[in-house]
């Protein structure tokens, strides 16, 4: 079985590692030769707009997936002429444009922060008048890890934020004074079967995910709400694979922020913390195999390693810890690896997380 993956980052690397025991080999396509997937599969370097290169990539593949969101959707669509591409490119297209994404949420009656698309000064003034401050201004495309967005507290700062983001297609949305941030990972098989993981609670720093924990004290009501919303999106897009949806919890209800049509950073803990990892379940879905159980194995957490890597001996000294390094050159704000923490009780997990965060913050 040969899986083609658009993108050669850490998500591709973890997909390949999950594929090895299942007899799945991977071929990666990316624009730079410096790929974290270098040691786990065949890597092709090319331009996503080069049809000849895409055709060579497609040769002999059983199925294609993608592991980052900014893959040009035309590349995924072109590959569909030769081989099945999952999740369906319409999911990629929707997630790449925050306006499309928000409109999908609205169409499916999934609550999302009030928003306006802005393409001119007039639309900007109307948006500010309609939504009021505080606001968040976001570029419609190419935003991730807090890039391409600015928080605005006073009306007169909105114009400046738009000019700084320097794009003509922006989205202005109401700031949500959320109580918590959570995500749900759901998986759909071609047969329509769906499995959903327990909600994950997330913390961000400067827009980048730094800590995920699951299971947590989130209520069964929120879990049910998240499952219901996930089912709606999966069915509407005739989805195959893992889908992540990020939510704010506000006044005890979920408000959808964004979705990612791929395996997700907030699901890395599932490698050690769940009966079946998100990576294995993504592969199972792509291959039309039965989906695996999403039951937690104890209490898990994940701490991202951003910009620097702590001394490994200090990390591995902490019980219940698993270190994952991505083989990337350190750079500020770059995700270089993560640490999964597992424990038998939530108290034990909290203690271990505190130890790891101390080590990471002093490295
Ligand atoms: P995003 O790139 O949309 O995932 O945003 C990154 C982070 O910015 C989120 O995880 C939130 O912490 C914060 N954020 C984004 N949009 C809003 C909003 N409308 N209200 C409050 N915080 C937000």
Boltz pocket constraint, residues with backbone or C-beta under 6 A from the ligand:
constraints:
  - pocket:
      binder: B
      contacts: [[A, 113], [A, 136], [A, 143], [A, 144], [A, 145], [A, 146], [A, 147], [A, 149], [A, 173], [A, 174], [A, 175], [A, 176], [A, 177], [A, 178], [A, 181], [A, 204], [A, 207], [A, 246], [A, 257], [A, 258]]
      max_distance: 6.0
